[in-house]
Amino acid sequence: MATAYLKSYNQTPRKVRLVADLVKGKSVPAALAALEFLPRRAAEPIAKLIKSAAANAKEKGEDADALTVRSVTVESAGMLKKYMPRAFGRASAIRRRKSQVKVTLA
């Protein structure tokens, strides 16, 4: 079993979960093939993360191609809060949400 983490990715967890749910339970080559042609911004970082977890497994002496994506956990990693000026001297909040992703291969 091998894991890899992406600590602070600048995209909302909701959007990243759409990509993460697509690869759960697939084998590593099938997951990478599915992500290669997916037109979503989160596809490339998750593919890199799966490759990293496969490299971690290979370092431990396991066969990377025989592994499957056991779980992909996407959580909130905080947010960057900014304010934008609005009419009549008011300000409205802008929340730039971040994601924390954990991939487990087994």
C-alpha positions as CSV (number, residue, x, y, z in Angstrom):
1,M,0.0,0.0,0.0
2,A,1.4,3.4,-1.0
3,T,0.2,6.9,-0.5
4,A,0.9,10.4,-1.9
5,Y,-0.3,13.8,-0.7
6,L,-1.1,17.1,-2.5
7,K,-1.1,19.6,0.4
8,S,-2.4,22.9,-1.0
9,Y,-3.9,22.8,-4.5
10,N,-5.6,26.1,-5.6
11,Q,-8.9,24.8,-6.7
12,T,-12.2,24.2,-4.8
13,P,-12.6,20.7,-3.3
14,R,-16.0,20.3,-5.0
15,K,-14.4,20.6,-8.5
16,V,-11.5,18.3,-7.6
17,R,-13.9,15.7,-6.2
18,L,-15.6,15.4,-9.6
19,V,-12.2,14.2,-11.0
20,A,-11.3,12.1,-7.9
21,D,-14.5,10.1,-8.0
22,L,-13.8,9.1,-11.6
23,V,-10.6,7.2,-10.8
24,K,-11.6,5.4,-7.6
25,G,-11.3,1.7,-7.9
26,K,-9.5,1.7,-11.2
27,S,-6.1,0.2,-11.9
28,V,-3.2,2.6,-12.1
29,P,-2.8,2.4,-15.9
30,A,-6.6,2.7,-16.5
31,A,-6.8,5.7,-14.1
32,L,-3.9,7.5,-15.9
33,A,-5.5,6.8,-19.3
34,A,-8.8,8.2,-18.2
35,L,-7.2,11.3,-16.7
36,E,-5.1,11.9,-19.8
37,F,-8.2,12.8,-22.0
38,L,-10.3,14.4,-19.3
39,P,-10.9,18.2,-20.0
40,R,-10.7,19.3,-16.4
41,R,-8.1,21.4,-14.7
42,A,-7.7,19.0,-11.8
43,A,-7.0,16.0,-14.0
44,E,-3.3,16.8,-14.5
45,P,-2.4,17.2,-10.7
46,I,-4.3,14.1,-9.8
47,A,-2.5,12.1,-12.5
48,K,0.8,13.4,-11.2
49,L,-0.3,12.4,-7.7
50,I,-1.2,8.8,-8.8
51,K,2.2,8.6,-10.6
52,S,3.9,9.7,-7.4
53,A,2.1,7.1,-5.3
54,A,3.0,4.4,-7.9
55,A,6.7,5.5,-7.6
56,N,6.4,5.3,-3.8
57,A,5.0,1.7,-4.2
58,K,7.8,0.8,-6.6
59,E,10.4,2.1,-4.1
60,K,8.9,-0.3,-1.5
61,G,9.3,-3.2,-3.9
62,E,5.7,-3.6,-5.1
63,D,4.6,-3.9,-8.8
64,A,3.1,-0.5,-9.7
65,D,1.0,-1.7,-12.6
66,A,-0.7,-4.3,-10.5
67,L,-2.0,-1.7,-8.0
68,T,-5.4,-0.1,-7.9
69,V,-6.6,3.3,-6.7
70,R,-8.1,2.3,-3.3
71,S,-9.1,5.8,-2.2
72,V,-8.8,9.4,-3.3
73,T,-9.7,11.8,-0.4
74,V,-10.3,15.5,-1.2
75,E,-10.6,17.9,1.8
76,S,-10.6,21.6,2.3
77,A,-7.1,23.1,2.9
78,G,-8.3,26.5,4.0
79,M,-9.0,29.6,1.9
80,L,-7.5,32.9,0.9
81,K,-9.8,35.7,1.9
82,K,-9.8,38.9,-0.1
83,Y,-12.2,41.8,-0.4
84,M,-13.5,43.5,-3.5
85,P,-14.9,47.1,-3.5
86,R,-18.5,47.4,-4.4
87,A,-21.1,50.2,-4.8
88,F,-21.9,52.7,-2.1
89,G,-18.6,52.1,-0.2
90,R,-19.3,48.5,0.6
91,A,-17.0,45.5,0.3
92,S,-17.8,41.9,-0.6
93,A,-15.7,38.9,0.4
94,I,-13.9,36.7,-2.2
95,R,-13.0,33.3,-0.9
96,R,-10.3,31.4,-2.9
97,R,-10.7,27.9,-1.7
98,K,-7.9,25.3,-1.6
99,S,-7.9,21.5,-1.7
100,Q,-5.8,18.8,0.0
101,V,-5.7,15.5,-1.8
102,K,-4.6,12.1,-0.6
103,V,-4.2,9.1,-2.9
104,T,-3.9,5.6,-1.6
105,L,-2.9,2.7,-3.9
106,A,-3.4,-1.0,-2.8
